[in-house]
């Protein structure tokens, strides 16, 4: 039964008309300080993975209506400056030229980060304490191609 459900969902995903999209930006949705995002996008949603200078992320966004300028979603990942043990954010993005078009995107999110300081090779560079979960707000700015 599980195999047939998984197969059906993959067929649905492959049968939907979509396209691939690349973006660059700063913020948690782009993997931290500066990063790139690669996404599979359909008419109302997009699923992405990001790799940045200090981290990585994965997530999805859904538009409210056809080519809406507003989208909401979820982002998870980790980045070295304040969430080396992970983050999760509920996100909202504003697409200046619409969800389906190329252009500038600005967004915010609210969620949780886990980790403190920059830890490289087991040695603490900045503020070394036990990782704690904290409520956090994020800002993302990017350009999609």
N, C-alpha and C positions, 0 to 999 in steps of 0.2 A: 504494500500500500504506500509506504513512504517513497519507494523508488518511483512509482507512477506519479505521485504528487510533485516530486522534484523534476522529473522528466517533463511534466506538463508545464511547470513554471519556466523551465528553460526554453521550451518551444514557444511559449507566450513571449518571453523576452526576445528570442531570436526573430520572431515573426513581427514584432513591432517595428515601425519605421523610426529609426533613430540615426544619429550621427555622432561623430566624435568631436570633442572640443578641447582646446588647450587654453590655459590661462596662466598668468603670472601675477604675483601679488605679495602682500605682507599680511601677517596675522595667522591665527591658529588654523584657519581653513586652507592655508597655503603651506603648512608645515613650519610655521614660526616666523623668524625674522624676514626672510625672503625665500620664495619658493615657486615651484611650478605645479600646476594642477592639470591632470588629464582626466577627461570625463566622457561618459556615454550619456547622451542627452536625447530624450524623446520630447514630444510636444509639451507635456506638463511636468516632467521631472528629469533630474539628472543624478547620476551616480558617479562619484569621483574618488580618485586617489591623489595625494599630494606628497611631494618630497621637497623639503626646504633645507637651508643651510644648517639648521640646528634641530630638525625634527621631521616628522611625517604625520599625515592625517588621512582619514577616509570618511566619506559621508554621503549624504544625499540632500537634494533640495526638490521641493514641489511648488509649482506656481499655482496661484489662486484661480486663474482663468487663462484662456488662450493668449499667449504673448503678453502676459501681465508683467508689470515692472516690479511686482512684489513676489517674494518667494520665502518659504520657511523650510527648515530642515534640521539635520542633526550632524554634528561633526565629532569624531573621536580620534585620538592619536596621542603623541607625546612630543615634547620639545625640551631642549636642554636648559633653558633659562629659568622657567618656573613650574614646569610640569613634566619632569623627566620620568616620572612613573605614571603618566597618563593624564588625559583630560577628556571631558565630554561636555558638549555645548548644544543647547537648542538654539538654532540660528534664525535670523531674519536678514534677508538681503534685498537691496534695491538695485535693480538693473536699469540704468539710465536709458538704454535703447530697447528695453524689453527683454524678457527671458530668452527668447529665441534668437536674438540678434547679438552680434559682436559689440563690445563696448565696455565702458567703465562700470564696475560693480562696487558698491560699498555696503558693508553689513556689520551687524553686531550679534552677540550671542550671550547667553547667560547659562552658567553651568558650574562644573566643579573641576578643579585641578588637583593633582596629587604630586607633591615633591617640592623641595626647596633647594635653591642654589644650583651651581653648575658643578657637576660631579664627573670628572674625567679620570678613568683608570683607577677608581677607588679613592682618589685624593680629592679633597674639597678645594675648589678654587674660590668660590663665593659662598659665604654663609652655609656652613655645614650643620644641619640639624636633621632630626628624624623627619621623614616625609609625612606630611599631614594633608588631609583633604580640606580644601578651602573653597568657598563659593567665590566665583570669579565672573568678570565681564570681559568680553573680547571685542576688538574692533578689527575688521578685515577690509582691505582695499585692494582691488585687483583690476586687471584688464583681460577680457576673454577675446580670443581670436576665432 
